[in-house]
Amino acid sequence: MSIKVELAQRVKSLPPYLFARIDQMKEEALSKGVDVIDISIGDPDLPTPGHIVEAMKRAVEKPEHHRYPSYIGMLSYREAVADWYRRLYNVELDPAGEVISLIGSKEGIAHIPLAFVDKDDIVLCPTPAYPVYSIGTIFAGGTPYFMPLKEENNFFPDFSQIPESVLNRAKIMFLNYPNNPTSATATEEFFKEAIRVAEKYNIIICHDAAYTEIFFDGKRPLSFMQIEGAKEVGVEFHSLSKTYNMTGWRIGYAVGNRDVIAGLGKIKTNIDSGVFQAIQEASIVALNSEDSVLDEIRNTYQQRRDALLEGLQSVGLKAFRPEATFYLWTRVPEGYSSEDFTIMLLEKAGILGTPGNGFGEPGEGYIRFALTVDVSRIKEATERLKKVL
Ligand SMILES: *Cc1c(COP(=O)(O)O)cnc(C)c1O
């Protein structure tokens, strides 16, 4: 006799998965033999650079790496992270207490509320956004308070719109710049304002910096850690996933405030056992890569950005010109919802984007395109768009 398997309330209460219908439609199109141009996913199509793969091959041969790793990461890995921050951002970090390894930054983002959020505490989450901020909050028993990112505000949250009673109960504020899905980049003024709010209401800022290295026109975006006072109020999450085309490797890090890093470390010590050391060793090689390696990746995305922007403009679609990230946040034409337009593009043109409302209600009216196909496919997409619009 089988038992009755009952999901926990926290799983039952998860918001519906808005992309499920789109996924199903994509499968149907593929099974009918449609040549789908999938520009919906934020996963680089480019391979991990060869010198990193070679370093991994050497590292995996070493028996000392076959044992349990350190919970917080090898010291040599944490030193490589600190060196990277010094070289690229002129930020000083103590590898012993201000850096921790993560099994991808998603892992750290999902777990950090467990360290600081009690029942009835609030976590400030941007929307539209990467869903992990609010889901991690819910799993920890906290309550997300959504800060809308609106076009008229350059996709920054308007802190003056958050009620005092909410700010008083808030323990964590998640921020993400360069932003997924809007591609907005932060200004120093915005980060300073966030720090003032954090200081006044005692809120930990968790900045997700997954896209700082995917930038264009030679303009490197800010790291939150560069802003005066940042280390006193928060941490920054980073990952090798997008920077070095290593999404499958599962490695990242958090840096910044040592008490916050220690809190996250306590959770991780009790849940996971760290990152495979061979991956850490290959990641040290990645972090020490010549600038030319990243320049080449950025160049590829920039060519794609320019091609897709031009294509979208040529059919009258308005997309924001990203200075960073590999996304084009695009307004859907008059008369369509995000979902209607996504479905129309798939059915009529075999082009798959991500409906903006899937990232949260204020994303309604937008569609996100990812620059994760080559220029020839982008040109093909443009030709198809011309036929249907
Ligand atoms: C891709 C992504 C991440 C994390 O990726 P990991 O592979 O888990 O390091 C984090 N935040 C945002 C906004 C992302 O798009």
PDBQT file of the ligand as one rigid body, heavy atoms in Angstrom, charges set to zero:
ROOT
HETATM    1  C1  LIG A 401      22.694  33.086 -13.940  1.00  0.00    +0.000 C 
HETATM    2  C2  LIG A 401      22.363  33.911 -12.735  1.00  0.00    +0.000 A 
HETATM    3  C3  LIG A 401      22.848  33.603 -11.458  1.00  0.00    +0.000 A 
HETATM    4  C4  LIG A 401      23.613  32.429 -11.061  1.00  0.00    +0.000 C 
HETATM    5  O1  LIG A 401      24.168  31.567 -11.547  1.00  0.00    +0.000 OA
HETATM    6  P1  LIG A 401      25.072  30.421 -10.937  1.00  0.00    +0.000 P 
HETATM    7  O2  LIG A 401      25.313  29.590 -12.112  1.00  0.00    +0.000 OA
HETATM    8  O3  LIG A 401      24.263  29.736  -9.881  1.00  0.00    +0.000 OA
HETATM    9  O4  LIG A 401      26.266  31.070 -10.364  1.00  0.00    +0.000 OA
HETATM   10  C5  LIG A 401      22.593  34.452 -10.421  1.00  0.00    +0.000 A 
HETATM   11  N1  LIG A 401      21.865  35.546 -10.599  1.00  0.00    +0.000 NA
HETATM   12  C6  LIG A 401      21.370  35.875 -11.785  1.00  0.00    +0.000 A 
HETATM   13  C7  LIG A 401      20.576  37.124 -11.903  1.00  0.00    +0.000 C 
HETATM   14  C8  LIG A 401      21.576  35.066 -12.892  1.00  0.00    +0.000 A 
HETATM   15  O5  LIG A 401      21.030  35.397 -14.058  1.00  0.00    +0.000 OA
ENDROOT
TORSDOF 0
